[in-house]
Every structure is written in C-alpha cells, then in structure tokens.
C-alpha cells in the first residue's frame, strides 16, 4: 500500500496575487507557519492555501494538530497569549505570532480569523481586493 505524503501547498488554477507591503505579508505567512510548527507535534500536516475572487484574497494556514486550547481561543490574537503556560520561552513561543499577524493583516485592510477544534486548526487572513490598497483608497462602501 502506498501512502501519499501530506499536502503542504494547495494552489488554485489561476495565480493569486496581492498588492501590499511585501515584507509585512511575508511576516504574516512566516508567523502563521511558525505558530503551526511550534504548537503541533512532529508529523503534523500543515497546509497553506491561497485563494482569490473579485471580493477578497485569502490565505489559509491549516493543520491537523491538537487544536488551540479552548481557554486560549477567545484571546489568541492578543499579545503574549500562549497556549501552554507551563512551557518556557525557549521551548515554546512568545505569544506574539498571531498578534503580529493580526496587526499586519489589519494594516492591509483585512481581517484574520481562527477556527480550531481537536485535530484541525485553521487561520485565514482575508484581504480586500488589490484595488483597495492602500486601505484608505477604498471606503467601506467599496468593499
């Protein structure tokens, strides 16, 4: 029996492009991937899925790890929130990854959301269309 390796990148048929601060957008991706690496056990499948339509561009980072503890879910985007308070900073995260990703997505006029349960966690960053960058170039009626 052949077992396929976990898919790590799911690409749509057409290219997904974004307009924004390249370094900050890389920071969003890096922080979400580092968060998955730090808070899931070895062998966890992590999937990155970009998608776009005329209304929104999305970047989803999902994993099949243990999930975000229920007591942390409400405040996961606050600074210094950590999933396991017993870990030292050397062994775990600083509690800044999701907060920084949230700040960067918000600065681009977007919104980041998290959905988590045991066996599945998904962070989705949703950005307005490229025509709305910088965010002040579109008022709320245009989005």
N, CA, C and O atoms as a GROMACS GRO file, in nm:
protein
  572
    1UNK      N    1   0.084  -0.116   0.000
    1UNK     CA    2   0.000   0.000   0.000
    1UNK      C    3   0.089   0.124   0.000
    1UNK      O    4   0.186   0.133   0.076
    2UNK      N    5   0.055   0.219  -0.086
    2UNK     CA    6   0.129   0.345  -0.095
    2UNK      C    7   0.054   0.452  -0.018
    2UNK      O    8  -0.067   0.468  -0.034
    3UNK      N    9   0.127   0.526   0.063
    3UNK     CA   10   0.067   0.635   0.139
    3UNK      C   11   0.120   0.765   0.083
    3UNK      O   12   0.242   0.786   0.077
    4UNK      N   13   0.030   0.853   0.042
    4UNK     CA   14   0.071   0.983  -0.008
    4UNK      C   15   0.118   1.071   0.107
    4UNK      O   16   0.059   1.069   0.215
    5UNK      N   17   0.225   1.149   0.084
    5UNK     CA   18   0.268   1.242   0.188
    5UNK      C   19   0.163   1.352   0.205
    5UNK      O   20   0.087   1.378   0.112
    6UNK      N   21   0.158   1.415   0.321
    6UNK     CA   22   0.058   1.521   0.340
    6UNK      C   23   0.083   1.636   0.242
    6UNK      O   24   0.198   1.672   0.216
    7UNK      N   25  -0.025   1.691   0.189
    7UNK     CA   26  -0.013   1.807   0.101
    7UNK      C   27   0.020   1.928   0.185
    7UNK      O   28  -0.043   1.952   0.289
    8UNK      N   29   0.117   2.004   0.141
    8UNK     CA   30   0.157   2.120   0.217
    8UNK      C   31   0.117   2.250   0.149
    8UNK      O   32   0.109   2.355   0.213
    9UNK      N   33   0.091   2.244   0.020
    9UNK     CA   34   0.055   2.364  -0.053
    9UNK      C   35  -0.054   2.329  -0.152
    9UNK      O   36  -0.035   2.244  -0.239
   10UNK      N   37  -0.168   2.394  -0.140
   10UNK     CA   38  -0.279   2.372  -0.233
   10UNK      C   39  -0.293   2.498  -0.317
   10UNK      O   40  -0.334   2.603  -0.267
   11UNK      N   41  -0.260   2.487  -0.444
   11UNK     CA   42  -0.265   2.603  -0.532
   11UNK      C   43  -0.388   2.601  -0.621
   11UNK      O   44  -0.424   2.496  -0.675
   12UNK      N   45  -0.454   2.714  -0.637
   12UNK     CA   46  -0.570   2.722  -0.727
   12UNK      C   47  -0.524   2.720  -0.872
   12UNK      O   48  -0.405   2.734  -0.902
   13UNK      N   49  -0.619   2.705  -0.962
   13UNK     CA   50  -0.589   2.701  -1.105
   13UNK      C   51  -0.524   2.830  -1.155
   13UNK      O   52  -0.430   2.825  -1.235
   14UNK      N   53  -0.572   2.945  -1.107
   14UNK     CA   54  -0.514   3.071  -1.151
   14UNK      C   55  -0.430   3.132  -1.040
   14UNK      O   56  -0.453   3.106  -0.922
   15UNK      N   57  -0.333   3.213  -1.079
   15UNK     CA   58  -0.241   3.274  -0.982
   15UNK      C   59  -0.316   3.366  -0.886
   15UNK      O   60  -0.412   3.433  -0.923
   16UNK      N   61  -0.269   3.369  -0.764
   16UNK     CA   62  -0.321   3.459  -0.662
   16UNK      C   63  -0.214   3.565  -0.637
   16UNK      O   64  -0.102   3.533  -0.599
   17UNK      N   65  -0.250   3.691  -0.659
   17UNK     CA   66  -0.156   3.799  -0.634
   17UNK      C   67  -0.215   3.897  -0.535
   17UNK      O   68  -0.337   3.907  -0.520
   18UNK      N   69  -0.127   3.969  -0.467
   18UNK     CA   70  -0.169   4.070  -0.370
   18UNK      C   71  -0.087   4.194  -0.390
   18UNK      O   72   0.027   4.190  -0.436
   19UNK      N   73  -0.148   4.306  -0.353
   19UNK     CA   74  -0.076   4.432  -0.350
   19UNK      C   75  -0.061   4.469  -0.203
   19UNK      O   76  -0.159   4.469  -0.129
   20UNK      N   77   0.060   4.501  -0.162
   20UNK     CA   78   0.082   4.538  -0.023
   20UNK      C   79   0.229   4.546   0.008
   20UNK      O   80   0.313   4.540  -0.082
   21UNK      N   81   0.260   4.557   0.133
   21UNK     CA   82   0.397   4.563   0.181
   21UNK      C   83   0.452   4.420   0.182
   21UNK      O   84   0.414   4.338   0.265
   22UNK      N   85   0.540   4.392   0.089
   22UNK     CA   86   0.591   4.256   0.070
   22UNK      C   87   0.649   4.197   0.198
   22UNK      O   88   0.623   4.081   0.230
   23UNK      N   89   0.727   4.275   0.271
   23UNK     CA   90   0.790   4.222   0.392
   23UNK      C   91   0.686   4.191   0.500
   23UNK      O   92   0.699   4.091   0.571
   24UNK      N   93   0.585   4.275   0.514
   24UNK     CA   94   0.482   4.250   0.615
   24UNK      C   95   0.396   4.131   0.576
   24UNK      O   96   0.356   4.053   0.663
   25UNK      N   97   0.367   4.115   0.447
   25UNK     CA   98   0.290   3.998   0.404
   25UNK      C   99   0.369   3.870   0.425
   25UNK      O  100   0.312   3.768   0.464
   26UNK      N  101   0.499   3.874   0.401
   26UNK     CA  102   0.584   3.758   0.431
   26UNK      C  103   0.582   3.729   0.580
   26UNK      O  104   0.583   3.613   0.622
   27UNK      N  105   0.580   3.835   0.661
   27UNK     CA  106   0.576   3.819   0.805
   27UNK      C  107   0.448   3.748   0.850
   27UNK      O  108   0.452   3.666   0.941
   28UNK      N  109   0.337   3.780   0.787
   28UNK     CA  110   0.211   3.712   0.820
   28UNK      C  111   0.225   3.562   0.795
   28UNK      O  112   0.195   3.480   0.882
   29UNK      N  113   0.272   3.526   0.675
   29UNK     CA  114   0.288   3.385   0.640
   29UNK      C  115   0.387   3.317   0.735
   29UNK      O  116   0.360   3.209   0.787
   30UNK      N  117   0.501   3.382   0.756
   30UNK     CA  118   0.603   3.324   0.844
   30UNK      C  119   0.552   3.302   0.986
   30UNK      O  120   0.578   3.198   1.046
   31UNK      N  121   0.479   3.400   1.039
   31UNK     CA  122   0.427   3.386   1.176
   31UNK      C  123   0.324   3.274   1.186
   31UNK      O  124   0.324   3.200   1.284
   32UNK      N  125   0.237   3.262   1.087
   32UNK     CA  126   0.136   3.156   1.092
   32UNK      C  127   0.201   3.018   1.078
   32UNK      O  128   0.160   2.923   1.144
   33UNK      N  129   0.301   3.007   0.991
   33UNK     CA  130   0.371   2.878   0.977
   33UNK      C  131   0.452   2.846   1.102
   33UNK      O  132   0.454   2.731   1.147
   34UNK      N  133   0.520   2.945   1.159
   34UNK     CA  134   0.597   2.922   1.282
   34UNK      C  135   0.504   2.882   1.396
   34UNK      O  136   0.539   2.797   1.478
   35UNK      N  137   0.387   2.942   1.401
   35UNK     CA  138   0.290   2.908   1.504
   35UNK      C  139   0.248   2.761   1.492
   35UNK      O  140   0.240   2.690   1.593
   36UNK      N  141   0.224   2.716   1.370
   36UNK     CA  142   0.188   2.574   1.349
   36UNK      C  143   0.305   2.483   1.388
   36UNK      O  144   0.285   2.380   1.451
   37UNK      N  145   0.425   2.522   1.349
   37UNK     CA  146   0.543   2.439   1.381
   37UNK      C  147   0.564   2.431   1.531
   37UNK      O  148   0.593   2.323   1.584
   38UNK      N  149   0.550   2.542   1.600
   38UNK     CA  150   0.577   2.548   1.743
   38UNK      C  151   0.474   2.473   1.826
   38UNK      O  152   0.507   2.414   1.929
   39UNK      N  153   0.349   2.475   1.783
   39UNK     CA  154   0.240   2.425   1.868
   39UNK      C  155   0.177   2.295   1.821
   39UNK      O  156   0.068   2.259   1.866
   40UNK      N  157   0.245   2.224   1.731
   40UNK     CA  158   0.194   2.093   1.688
   40UNK      C  159   0.307   1.990   1.698
   40UNK      O  160   0.424   2.026   1.689
   41UNK      N  161   0.271   1.865   1.717
   41UNK     CA  162   0.374   1.761   1.728
   41UNK      C  163   0.436   1.727   1.592
   41UNK      O  164   0.378   1.756   1.488
   42UNK      N  165   0.555   1.666   1.594
   42UNK     CA  166   0.617   1.622   1.468
   42UNK      C  167   0.522   1.533   1.390
   42UNK      O  168   0.448   1.454   1.449
   43UNK      N  169   0.524   1.545   1.259
   43UNK     CA  170   0.438   1.465   1.172
   43UNK      C  171   0.305   1.530   1.143
   43UNK      O  172   0.226   1.476   1.065
   44UNK      N  173   0.278   1.645   1.203
   44UNK     CA  174   0.152   1.716   1.177
   44UNK      C  175   0.154   1.771   1.036
   44UNK      O  176   0.252   1.833   0.994
   45UNK      N  177   0.047   1.750   0.963
   45UNK     CA  178   0.036   1.807   0.828
   45UNK      C  179  -0.008   1.952   0.840
   45UNK      O  180  -0.106   1.983   0.908
   46UNK      N  181   0.065   2.041   0.773
   46UNK     CA  182   0.031   2.184   0.768
   46UNK      C  183   0.007   2.217   0.622
   46UNK      O  184   0.091   2.189   0.536
   47UNK      N  185  -0.107   2.278   0.594
   47UNK     CA  186  -0.145   2.311   0.456
   47UNK      C  187  -0.158   2.461   0.441
   47UNK      O  188  -0.219   2.528   0.524
   48UNK      N  189  -0.098   2.514   0.335
   48UNK     CA  190  -0.111   2.655   0.300
   48UNK      C  191  -0.198   2.662   0.175
   48UNK      O  192  -0.170   2.595   0.076
   49UNK      N  193  -0.303   2.745   0.182
   49UNK     CA  194  -0.399   2.751   0.072
   49UNK      C  195  -0.430   2.896   0.037
   49UNK      O  196  -0.506   2.961   0.109
   50UNK      N  197  -0.373   2.950  -0.073
   50UNK     CA  198  -0.413   3.083  -0.119
   50UNK      C  199  -0.538   3.073  -0.206
   50UNK      O  200  -0.559   2.972  -0.273
   51UNK      N  201  -0.620   3.176  -0.205
   51UNK     CA  202  -0.741   3.179  -0.289
   51UNK      C  203  -0.780   3.325  -0.312
   51UNK      O  204  -0.751   3.412  -0.229
   52UNK      N  205  -0.845   3.350  -0.423
   52UNK     CA  206  -0.890   3.487  -0.452
   52UNK      C  207  -1.011   3.484  -0.542
   52UNK      O  208  -1.028   3.395  -0.624
   53UNK      N  209  -1.095   3.587  -0.524
   53UNK     CA  210  -1.202   3.615  -0.618
   53UNK      C  211  -1.209   3.768  -0.630
   53UNK      O  212  -1.117   3.836  -0.583
   54UNK      N  213  -1.311   3.821  -0.689
   54UNK     CA  214  -1.319   3.966  -0.709
   54UNK      C  215  -1.336   4.045  -0.580
   54UNK      O  216  -1.308   4.164  -0.576
   55UNK      N  217  -1.380   3.979  -0.475
   55UNK     CA  218  -1.411   4.048  -0.349
   55UNK      C  219  -1.302   4.039  -0.243
   55UNK      O  220  -1.287   4.130  -0.162
   56UNK      N  221  -1.227   3.930  -0.244
   56UNK     CA  222  -1.133   3.905  -0.134
   56UNK      C  223  -1.020   3.813  -0.179
   56UNK      O  224  -1.038   3.726  -0.265
   57UNK      N  225  -0.905   3.834  -0.119
   57UNK     CA  226  -0.792   3.741  -0.133
   57UNK      C  227  -0.772   3.677   0.003
   57UNK      O  228  -0.767   3.747   0.104
   58UNK      N  229  -0.762   3.544   0.006
   58UNK     CA  230  -0.748   3.471   0.132
   58UNK      C  231  -0.619   3.391   0.134
   58UNK      O  232  -0.574   3.340   0.031
   59UNK      N  233  -0.562   3.382   0.251
   59UNK     CA  234  -0.451   3.292   0.274
   59UNK      C  235  -0.488   3.211   0.397
   59UNK      O  236  -0.511   3.267   0.505
   60UNK      N  237  -0.494   3.080   0.381
   60UNK     CA  238  -0.530   2.992   0.492
   60UNK      C  239  -0.412   2.904   0.526
   60UNK      O  240  -0.349   2.845   0.437
   61UNK      N  241  -0.381   2.894   0.653
   61UNK     CA  242  -0.281   2.801   0.705
   61UNK      C  243  -0.356   2.709   0.800
   61UNK      O  244  -0.408   2.754   0.902
   62UNK      N  245  -0.360   2.581   0.766
   62UNK     CA  246  -0.436   2.484   0.845
   62UNK      C  247  -0.346   2.370   0.888
   62UNK      O  248  -0.249   2.337   0.819
   63UNK      N  249  -0.376   2.310   1.001
   63UNK     CA  250  -0.301   2.193   1.045
   63UNK      C  251  -0.394   2.090   1.107
   63UNK      O  252  -0.507   2.121   1.146
   64UNK      N  253  -0.344   1.968   1.116
   64UNK     CA  254  -0.423   1.861   1.177
   64UNK      C  255  -0.369   1.824   1.315
   64UNK      O  256  -0.377   1.709   1.358
   65UNK      N  257  -0.315   1.924   1.383
   65UNK     CA  258  -0.261   1.905   1.518
   65UNK      C  259  -0.369   1.901   1.625
   65UNK      O  260  -0.487   1.881   1.595
   66UNK      N  261  -0.329   1.919   1.749
   66UNK     CA  262  -0.421   1.902   1.862
   66UNK      C  263  -0.526   2.012   1.876
   66UNK      O  264  -0.623   1.994   1.950
   67UNK      N  265  -0.510   2.123   1.810
   67UNK     CA  266  -0.605   2.233   1.824
   67UNK      C  267  -0.560   2.332   1.930
   67UNK      O  268  -0.476   2.300   2.014
   68UNK      N  269  -0.616   2.450   1.926
   68UNK     CA  270  -0.587   2.554   2.024
   68UNK      C  271  -0.672   2.527   2.147
   68UNK      O  272  -0.792   2.506   2.135
   69UNK      N  273  -0.610   2.527   2.266
   69UNK     CA  274  -0.689   2.502   2.387
   69UNK      C  275  -0.808   2.597   2.397
   69UNK      O  276  -0.797   2.715   2.365
   70UNK      N  277  -0.920   2.544   2.439
   70UNK     CA  278  -1.043   2.623   2.443
   70UNK      C  279  -1.028   2.752   2.522
   70UNK      O  280  -1.084   2.855   2.482
   71UNK      N  281  -0.955   2.749   2.634
   71UNK     CA  282  -0.939   2.868   2.716
   71UNK      C  283  -0.855   2.976   2.648
   71UNK      O  284  -0.854   3.091   2.693
   72UNK      N  285  -0.785   2.943   2.541
   72UNK     CA  286  -0.699   3.039   2.470
   72UNK      C  287  -0.769   3.095   2.346
   72UNK      O  288  -0.732   3.203   2.299
   73UNK      N  289  -0.867   3.026   2.293
   73UNK     CA  290  -0.928   3.063   2.164
   73UNK      C  291  -0.981   3.205   2.160
   73UNK      O  292  -0.965   3.273   2.058
   74UNK      N  293  -1.044   3.252   2.266
   74UNK     CA  294  -1.102   3.387   2.266
   74UNK      C  295  -0.998   3.496   2.256
   74UNK      O  296  -1.026   3.603   2.204
   75UNK      N  297  -0.878   3.470   2.306
   75UNK     CA  298  -0.776   3.574   2.311
   75UNK      C  299  -0.652   3.542   2.229
   75UNK      O  300  -0.546   3.601   2.253
   76UNK      N  301  -0.662   3.451   2.134
   76UNK     CA  302  -0.544   3.405   2.060
   76UNK      C  303  -0.473   3.518   1.985
   76UNK      O  304  -0.353   3.508   1.959
   77UNK      N  305  -0.544   3.627   1.950
   77UNK     CA  306  -0.480   3.736   1.877
   77UNK      C  307  -0.429   3.847   1.969
   77UNK      O  308  -0.377   3.948   1.921
   78UNK      N  309  -0.442   3.830   2.099
   78UNK     CA  310  -0.387   3.927   2.194
   78UNK      C  311  -0.237   3.901   2.211
   78UNK      O  312  -0.191   3.788   2.194
   79UNK      N  313  -0.164   4.004   2.244
   79UNK     CA  314  -0.019   3.988   2.264
   79UNK      C  315   0.011   3.903   2.387
   79UNK      O  316  -0.058   3.911   2.489
   80UNK      N  317   0.115   3.823   2.375
   80UNK     CA  318   0.170   3.740   2.482
   80UNK      C  319   0.077   3.630   2.530
   80UNK      O  320   0.093   3.579   2.641
   81UNK      N  321  -0.021   3.592   2.449
   81UNK     CA  322  -0.107   3.480   2.483
   81UNK      C  323  -0.038   3.353   2.435
   81UNK      O  324   0.001   3.342   2.319
   82UNK      N  325  -0.024   3.257   2.526
   82UNK     CA  326   0.044   3.132   2.493
   82UNK      C  327  -0.048   3.016   2.523
   82UNK      O  328  -0.122   3.018   2.621
   83UNK      N  329  -0.043   2.916   2.437
   83UNK     CA  330  -0.129   2.800   2.452
   83UNK      C  331  -0.095   2.714   2.571
   83UNK      O  332  -0.183   2.652   2.631
   84UNK      N  333   0.033   2.707   2.607
   84UNK     CA  334   0.076   2.624   2.718
   84UNK      C  335   0.160   2.711   2.811
   84UNK      O  336   0.277   2.735   2.783
   85UNK      N  337   0.101   2.757   2.919
   85UNK     CA  338   0.169   2.848   3.010
   85UNK      C  339   0.283   2.780   3.087
   85UNK      O  340   0.364   2.848   3.149
   86UNK      N  341   0.289   2.649   3.083
   86UNK     CA  342   0.395   2.579   3.155
   86UNK      C  343   0.525   2.576   3.077
   86UNK      O  344   0.631   2.548   3.133
   87UNK      N  345   0.519   2.603   2.948
   87UNK     CA  346   0.640   2.598   2.866
   87UNK      C  347   0.725   2.722   2.890
   87UNK      O  348   0.674   2.831   2.917
   88UNK      N  349   0.854   2.703   2.881
   88UNK     CA  350   0.943   2.818   2.885
   88UNK      C  351   0.946   2.881   2.746
   88UNK      O  352   0.906   2.818   2.648
   89UNK      N  353   0.993   3.004   2.738
   89UNK     CA  354   1.002   3.071   2.608
   89UNK      C  355   1.097   2.995   2.516
   89UNK      O  356   1.080   2.996   2.394
   90UNK      N  357   1.197   2.927   2.574
   90UNK     CA  358   1.293   2.853   2.491
   90UNK      C  359   1.226   2.734   2.424
   90UNK      O  360   1.263   2.697   2.313
   91UNK      N  361   1.127   2.674   2.490
   91UNK     CA  362   1.062   2.555   2.436
   91UNK      C  363   0.937   2.588   2.356
   91UNK      O  364   0.897   2.510   2.269
   92UNK      N  365   0.876   2.701   2.384
   92UNK     CA  366   0.753   2.736   2.315
   92UNK      C  367   0.763   2.873   2.252
   92UNK      O  368   0.873   2.926   2.235
   93UNK      N  369   0.651   2.930   2.216
   93UNK     CA  370   0.650   3.061   2.153
   93UNK      C  371   0.646   3.173   2.256
   93UNK      O  372   0.636   3.149   2.376
   94UNK      N  373   0.654   3.294   2.206
   94UNK     CA  374   0.649   3.412   2.291
   94UNK      C  375   0.506   3.460   2.309
   94UNK      O  376   0.479   3.545   2.394
   95UNK      N  377   0.414   3.407   2.229
   95UNK     CA  378   0.277   3.453   2.235
   95UNK      C  379   0.253   3.575   2.149
   95UNK      O  380   0.154   3.646   2.168
   96UNK      N  381   0.343   3.601   2.055
   96UNK     CA  382   0.330   3.719   1.969
   96UNK      C  383   0.292   3.687   1.825
   96UNK      O  384   0.244   3.776   1.755
   97UNK      N  385   0.312   3.565   1.778
   97UNK     CA  386   0.290   3.532   1.637
   97UNK      C  387   0.152   3.570   1.584
   97UNK      O  388   0.144   3.648   1.489
   98UNK      N  389   0.044   3.519   1.643
   98UNK     CA  390  -0.088   3.557   1.593
   98UNK      C  391  -0.119   3.706   1.610
   98UNK      O  392  -0.186   3.764   1.525
   99UNK      N  393  -0.069   3.768   1.718
   99UNK     CA  394  -0.094   3.911   1.739
   99UNK      C  395  -0.026   3.994   1.630
   99UNK      O  396  -0.085   4.090   1.579
  100UNK      N  397   0.096   3.958   1.594
  100UNK     CA  398   0.167   4.030   1.489
  100UNK      C  399   0.099   4.006   1.355
  100UNK      O  400   0.081   4.100   1.277
  101UNK      N  401   0.060   3.883   1.327
  101UNK     CA  402  -0.010   3.853   1.201
  101UNK      C  403  -0.139   3.935   1.194
  101UNK      O  404  -0.171   3.991   1.089
  102UNK      N  405  -0.212   3.942   1.304
  102UNK     CA  406  -0.336   4.021   1.307
  102UNK      C  407  -0.308   4.168   1.278
  102UNK      O  408  -0.381   4.230   1.201
  103UNK      N  409  -0.204   4.224   1.338
  103UNK     CA  410  -0.170   4.365   1.315
  103UNK      C  411  -0.134   4.390   1.169
  103UNK      O  412  -0.173   4.491   1.111
  104UNK      N  413  -0.059   4.299   1.109
  104UNK     CA  414  -0.017   4.317   0.970
  104UNK      C  415  -0.136   4.303   0.874
  104UNK      O  416  -0.148   4.380   0.778
  105UNK      N  417  -0.223   4.208   0.901
  105UNK     CA  418  -0.342   4.190   0.816
  105UNK      C  419  -0.434   4.312   0.830
  105UNK      O  420  -0.486   4.362   0.730
  106UNK      N  421  -0.454   4.358   0.951
  106UNK     CA  422  -0.537   4.476   0.975
  106UNK      C  423  -0.479   4.599   0.905
  106UNK      O  424  -0.554   4.679   0.848
  107UNK      N  425  -0.348   4.615   0.909
  107UNK     CA  426  -0.282   4.728   0.842
  107UNK      C  427  -0.304   4.725   0.692
  107UNK      O  428  -0.298   4.829   0.626
  108UNK      N  429  -0.330   4.608   0.637
  108UNK     CA  430  -0.359   4.594   0.494
  108UNK      C  431  -0.510   4.600   0.466
  108UNK      O  432  -0.553   4.572   0.354
  109UNK      N  433  -0.588   4.637   0.565
  109UNK     CA  434  -0.732   4.650   0.547
  109UNK      C  435  -0.807   4.518   0.555
  109UNK      O  436  -0.924   4.510   0.516
  110UNK      N  437  -0.741   4.415   0.605
  110UNK     CA  438  -0.803   4.284   0.610
  110UNK      C  439  -0.841   4.241   0.749
  110UNK      O  440  -0.843   4.321   0.843
  111UNK      N  441  -0.871   4.113   0.761
  111UNK     CA  442  -0.915   4.054   0.887
  111UNK      C  443  -0.860   3.913   0.894
  111UNK      O  444  -0.854   3.843   0.792
  112UNK      N  445  -0.820   3.871   1.012
  112UNK     CA  446  -0.772   3.734   1.031
  112UNK      C  447  -0.865   3.664   1.129
  112UNK      O  448  -0.909   3.722   1.228
  113UNK      N  449  -0.894   3.539   1.099
  113UNK     CA  450  -0.984   3.459   1.181
  113UNK      C  451  -0.919   3.325   1.212
  113UNK      O  452  -0.832   3.278   1.140
  114UNK      N  453  -0.963   3.264   1.321
  114UNK     CA  454  -0.915   3.131   1.357
  114UNK      C  455  -1.034   3.042   1.387
  114UNK      O  456  -1.130   3.083   1.452
  115UNK      N  457  -1.026   2.919   1.339
  115UNK     CA  458  -1.124   2.817   1.370
  115UNK      C  459  -1.044   2.698   1.420
  115UNK      O  460  -0.953   2.652   1.350
  116UNK      N  461  -1.075   2.647   1.537
  116UNK     CA  462  -0.995   2.538   1.592
  116UNK      C  463  -1.081   2.440   1.670
  116UNK      O  464  -1.176   2.478   1.739
  117UNK      N  465  -1.044   2.316   1.656
  117UNK     CA  466  -1.102   2.207   1.734
  117UNK      C  467  -0.994   2.097   1.736
  117UNK      O  468  -0.901   2.103   1.656
  118UNK      N  469  -1.005   2.000   1.822
  118UNK     CA  470  -0.904   1.894   1.822
  118UNK      C  471  -0.893   1.829   1.683
  118UNK      O  472  -0.993   1.787   1.625
  119UNK      N  473  -0.773   1.823   1.632
  119UNK     CA  474  -0.748   1.764   1.501
  119UNK      C  475  -0.754   1.860   1.384
  119UNK      O  476  -0.728   1.820   1.271
  120UNK      N  477  -0.786   1.986   1.409
  120UNK     CA  478  -0.792   2.083   1.299
  120UNK      C  479  -0.788   2.226   1.352
  120UNK      O  480  -0.873   2.267   1.431
  121UNK      N  481  -0.690   2.301   1.306
  121UNK     CA  482  -0.683   2.445   1.334
  121UNK      C  483  -0.660   2.516   1.203
  121UNK      O  484  -0.579   2.472   1.121
  122UNK      N  485  -0.731   2.625   1.184
  122UNK     CA  486  -0.723   2.698   1.058
  122UNK      C  487  -0.720   2.848   1.087
  122UNK      O  488  -0.811   2.903   1.149
  123UNK      N  489  -0.614   2.913   1.041
  123UNK     CA  490  -0.605   3.058   1.044
  123UNK      C  491  -0.628   3.106   0.902
  123UNK      O  492  -0.562   3.059   0.809
  124UNK      N  493  -0.722   3.199   0.883
  124UNK     CA  494  -0.750   3.254   0.750
  124UNK      C  495  -0.736   3.405   0.755
  124UNK      O  496  -0.804   3.472   0.831
  125UNK      N  497  -0.646   3.456   0.672
  125UNK     CA  498  -0.628   3.601   0.656
  125UNK      C  499  -0.702   3.640   0.529
  125UNK      O  500  -0.674   3.588   0.421
  126UNK      N  501  -0.796   3.732   0.543
  126UNK     CA  502  -0.877   3.778   0.429
  126UNK      C  503  -0.843   3.924   0.403
  126UNK      O  504  -0.851   4.009   0.492
  127UNK      N  505  -0.806   3.952   0.278
  127UNK     CA  506  -0.764   4.086   0.238
  127UNK      C  507  -0.860   4.141   0.134
  127UNK      O  508  -0.916   4.065   0.055
  128UNK      N  509  -0.879   4.275   0.134
  128UNK     CA  510  -0.963   4.335   0.030
  128UNK      C  511  -0.895   4.324  -0.106
  128UNK      O  512  -0.776   4.292  -0.112
  129UNK      N  513  -0.967   4.349  -0.214
  129UNK     CA  514  -0.906   4.342  -0.347
  129UNK      C  515  -0.787   4.436  -0.360
  129UNK      O  516  -0.779   4.537  -0.289
  130UNK      N  517  -0.694   4.404  -0.450
  130UNK     CA  518  -0.575   4.486  -0.471
  130UNK      C  519  -0.610   4.630  -0.502
  130UNK      O  520  -0.532   4.720  -0.470
  131UNK      N  521  -0.723   4.655  -0.563
  131UNK     CA  522  -0.763   4.791  -0.597
  131UNK      C  523  -0.788   4.875  -0.472
  131UNK      O  524  -0.801   4.997  -0.482
  132UNK      N  525  -0.794   4.811  -0.354
  132UNK     CA  526  -0.818   4.883  -0.229
  132UNK      C  527  -0.691   4.900  -0.148
  132UNK      O  528  -0.698   4.915  -0.026
  133UNK      N  529  -0.577   4.896  -0.212
  133UNK     CA  530  -0.452   4.919  -0.138
  133UNK      C  531  -0.390   5.047  -0.185
  133UNK      O  532  -0.376   5.066  -0.306
  134UNK      N  533  -0.351   5.138  -0.096
  134UNK     CA  534  -0.362   5.124   0.049
  134UNK      C  535  -0.508   5.126   0.094
  134UNK      O  536  -0.594   5.175   0.021
  135UNK      N  537  -0.536   5.072   0.214
  135UNK     CA  538  -0.674   5.058   0.258
  135UNK      C  539  -0.754   5.188   0.254
  135UNK      O  540  -0.876   5.184   0.231
  136UNK      N  541  -0.691   5.301   0.274
  136UNK     CA  542  -0.764   5.428   0.271
  136UNK      C  543  -0.815   5.462   0.131
  136UNK      O  544  -0.897   5.553   0.116
  137UNK      N  545  -0.769   5.390   0.028
  137UNK     CA  546  -0.813   5.420  -0.109
  137UNK      C  547  -0.955   5.370  -0.136
  137UNK      O  548  -1.014   5.406  -0.237
  138UNK      N  549  -1.009   5.289  -0.048
  138UNK     CA  550  -1.146   5.240  -0.061
  138UNK      C  551  -1.221   5.273   0.066
  138UNK      O  552  -1.171   5.248   0.176
  139UNK      N  553  -1.338   5.327   0.054
  139UNK     CA  554  -1.418   5.343   0.175
  139UNK      C  555  -1.498   5.215   0.196
  139UNK      O  556  -1.497   5.127   0.111
  140UNK      N  557  -1.567   5.205   0.307
  140UNK     CA  558  -1.636   5.081   0.343
  140UNK      C  559  -1.742   5.041   0.242
  140UNK      O  560  -1.776   4.923   0.233
  141UNK      N  561  -1.796   5.135   0.165
  141UNK     CA  562  -1.899   5.101   0.065
  141UNK      C  563  -1.838   5.028  -0.055
  141UNK      O  564  -1.908   4.956  -0.125
  142UNK      N  565  -1.708   5.048  -0.079
  142UNK     CA  566  -1.643   4.985  -0.194
  142UNK      C  567  -1.605   4.841  -0.167
  142UNK      O  568  -1.577   4.766  -0.260
  143UNK      N  569  -1.603   4.800  -0.041
  143UNK     CA  570  -1.557   4.665  -0.009
  143UNK      C  571  -1.670   4.569   0.001
  143UNK      O  572  -1.648   4.451   0.028
   0.00000   0.00000   0.00000
